[in-house]
Amino acid sequence: ISVGHWSTHVINGAIYDLPYDLLKDLEPVVQLPSNPQWIVAKKSVPASNLKEFIVWLKANESRVSAGTAGPGSASHVAGVYFQQITGTHFPFVPYRGTGPALNDLIAGQIDLIIDQTSNSMTQVQAGTIKAFAVTAKARLPAAPDIPTVDEAGVPGLYISVWYGLWVPKG
């Protein structure tokens, strides 16, 4: 039995030469809860909404940096997708997990993270970082004031980290 998420059961197969075939050797049994992401920035970013944030990113691309939980992580892949959809360009700073990246975001050492909502909810609610939009079709009940990407002007930027249970085929 294998419990994993899209990084372990999709990205790893694209990046590494695994001793098994994710599609041929494993059978998905059930999708477990998924966790949407949101676009969060350090508190001092002057933008007050996602459209303004994108304008700010484009105007400051030589000085902006985005934290990730490491190469190929959900935050990294989501950041690349965000860049493609919005036409923005900024370097990624890989961390050894979201915790250290979030600490540097709070401290103002990096400018943004596209992060799982469960990781940074407390910081958004405390006002130590800004959330511009949730990457889902519906607002979060725990953060009803944060608009969806559709409402914020970047329709279709849906990103969610899902979890699942797999068993060997055969």
C-alpha positions as CSV (number, residue, x, y, z in Angstrom):
1,I,0.0,0.0,0.0
2,S,1.3,3.4,-0.9
3,V,0.0,6.8,0.3
4,G,1.3,9.7,-1.6
5,H,0.6,12.9,-3.4
6,W,1.2,14.4,-6.8
7,S,4.9,15.1,-6.1
8,T,5.6,11.5,-5.1
9,H,3.3,9.8,-7.7
10,V,3.6,12.2,-10.7
11,I,6.6,14.5,-10.5
12,N,9.0,11.8,-9.2
13,G,8.2,9.7,-12.2
14,A,9.0,12.6,-14.5
15,I,12.2,13.5,-12.8
16,Y,13.8,10.3,-11.6
17,D,14.4,6.9,-13.1
18,L,12.3,4.9,-10.6
19,P,12.7,1.1,-10.1
20,Y,8.9,0.8,-10.9
21,D,6.5,2.2,-13.3
22,L,3.9,4.5,-11.6
23,L,1.3,3.8,-14.3
24,K,1.9,0.1,-14.8
25,D,2.8,-1.1,-11.3
26,L,0.4,0.9,-9.1
27,E,-3.4,1.1,-9.0
28,P,-5.1,4.1,-7.5
29,V,-7.6,3.1,-4.9
30,V,-9.0,6.4,-3.5
31,Q,-8.2,10.1,-3.7
32,L,-7.8,11.5,-0.2
33,P,-8.5,15.2,0.6
34,S,-6.8,17.8,-1.6
35,N,-5.4,21.1,-0.4
36,P,-5.6,24.2,-2.6
37,Q,-2.8,26.6,-2.8
38,W,-2.8,30.3,-2.7
39,I,-0.6,33.1,-3.8
40,V,1.0,34.8,-0.8
41,A,3.5,37.6,-0.6
42,K,5.5,39.4,2.0
43,K,3.6,42.1,3.9
44,S,5.6,45.0,2.4
45,V,4.5,44.3,-1.2
46,P,2.6,47.4,-2.2
47,A,-0.1,45.5,-4.2
48,S,-3.6,45.1,-2.6
49,N,-5.0,42.6,-5.1
50,L,-3.8,40.0,-7.6
51,K,-3.9,42.2,-10.6
52,E,-1.8,44.9,-8.9
53,F,0.6,42.1,-7.7
54,I,1.1,40.9,-11.2
55,V,1.8,44.5,-12.4
56,W,4.3,44.8,-9.5
57,L,6.0,41.5,-10.4
58,K,6.4,42.6,-14.0
59,A,7.8,46.0,-12.9
60,N,10.2,44.4,-10.4
61,E,11.2,41.1,-12.0
62,S,14.9,41.7,-11.7
63,R,14.5,42.1,-7.9
64,V,11.7,39.6,-7.1
65,S,12.3,36.1,-5.8
66,A,9.9,33.2,-5.1
67,G,10.5,30.6,-2.4
68,T,9.7,26.9,-3.1
69,A,9.8,23.8,-1.0
70,G,12.5,22.5,-3.3
71,P,12.9,21.6,-7.0
72,G,9.9,19.8,-8.4
73,S,7.8,20.6,-5.3
74,A,4.2,21.7,-5.5
75,S,5.2,25.3,-4.8
76,H,7.9,25.2,-7.6
77,V,5.6,23.6,-10.2
78,A,2.8,26.0,-9.3
79,G,5.2,29.0,-9.5
80,V,6.2,27.9,-13.1
81,Y,2.5,27.6,-14.0
82,F,1.8,31.0,-12.5
83,Q,4.6,32.5,-14.6
84,Q,3.3,31.0,-17.8
85,I,-0.3,32.2,-17.3
86,T,0.6,35.7,-16.1
87,G,3.7,36.4,-18.2
88,T,5.8,37.1,-15.2
89,H,9.4,36.1,-14.7
90,F,11.3,35.7,-11.4
91,P,13.9,33.3,-10.0
92,F,13.0,30.5,-7.6
93,V,14.8,30.0,-4.3
94,P,14.7,26.3,-3.4
95,Y,14.4,25.6,0.3
96,R,14.3,22.3,2.2
97,G,10.6,22.4,2.7
98,T,7.9,25.1,3.0
99,G,8.7,25.9,6.6
100,P,12.0,27.6,6.0
101,A,10.6,29.4,2.9
102,L,7.7,30.7,4.9
103,N,10.0,31.9,7.6
104,D,12.0,33.9,5.0
105,L,8.8,35.2,3.4
106,I,7.7,36.5,6.8
107,A,11.1,38.1,7.3
108,G,11.0,39.7,3.9
109,Q,13.9,37.8,2.5
110,I,11.8,36.5,-0.4
111,D,8.8,38.1,-2.1
112,L,6.3,35.3,-2.7
113,I,5.3,31.7,-2.4
114,I,2.5,29.7,-4.0
115,D,1.8,27.7,-1.0
116,Q,-0.6,25.1,0.4
117,T,-3.3,27.0,2.3
118,S,-2.8,24.7,5.3
119,N,0.9,25.7,5.6
120,S,0.4,29.5,5.8
121,M,-3.2,30.0,7.0
122,T,-2.1,31.1,10.4
123,Q,0.3,33.7,9.0
124,V,-2.3,35.1,6.6
125,Q,-4.9,35.3,9.4
126,A,-2.3,37.1,11.6
127,G,-1.5,39.6,8.8
128,T,2.2,38.7,8.7
129,I,1.9,37.9,5.0
130,K,-0.6,38.8,2.3
131,A,-2.8,36.3,0.4
132,F,-4.0,37.5,-3.0
133,A,-6.0,34.6,-4.2
134,V,-6.8,30.9,-3.6
135,T,-6.1,28.6,-6.6
136,A,-9.5,26.9,-6.4
137,K,-13.0,27.4,-7.9
138,A,-14.5,28.3,-4.5
139,R,-13.4,30.5,-1.6
140,L,-12.1,28.8,1.5
141,P,-14.5,28.7,4.4
142,A,-11.6,29.4,6.7
143,A,-10.6,32.5,4.7
144,P,-13.8,33.8,3.1
145,D,-12.2,37.2,2.4
146,I,-9.6,35.8,0.0
147,P,-10.9,35.7,-3.6
148,T,-10.5,32.8,-6.0
149,V,-8.2,33.2,-8.9
150,D,-11.2,33.5,-11.1
151,E,-12.5,36.4,-9.1
152,A,-9.0,38.0,-8.8
153,G,-8.5,38.1,-12.6
154,V,-6.5,35.0,-13.4
155,P,-9.2,32.5,-14.4
156,G,-8.4,28.9,-14.5
157,L,-5.2,28.9,-12.4
158,Y,-6.4,25.9,-10.4
159,I,-3.7,24.2,-8.4
160,S,-4.3,21.7,-5.6
161,V,-2.1,19.3,-3.9
162,W,-4.0,16.0,-3.8
163,Y,-3.3,12.9,-1.8
164,G,-4.2,9.3,-2.7
165,L,-3.9,5.7,-1.8
166,W,-2.4,3.2,-4.2
167,V,-1.9,-0.6,-4.2
168,P,0.3,-2.8,-6.4
169,K,-1.4,-4.0,-9.6
170,G,-1.9,-7.7,-10.1
